[in-house]
Amino acid sequence: MKIIKISAVLISSIFFGGSAFAGCAATAGFDKAMGELNLAELSQPLQSDISELSKDCKSILHTGKSMDNIDSCVKALSIAKDNS
């Protein structure tokens, strides 16, 4: 019985650990895309809008959803690209 419990814990930790890494990798991809743009010259209101959208984007990315399918990610990148 102990072997079954230990196996279940190991399988769960591997599954959840892999999901967490996938979210971190996706967040890094978003950060890289934003880092390629010149955001320092944007107005303060635009920077604030991008910051709020980015927070929402990153929170959803950690669920495993693709960046291209998250409205806040698309909007943040669009605002940044259009104004930088």
Buried (B, 14 or more C-beta within 10 A) or exposed (E): EEEEEEEEEEEEEEEEEEEEEBBEEBBEBBEEBBEEBEBEEBEEEBBEBBEEBBEBBBEBBBEEBEBEEBEBBBBBBEBBEEBB
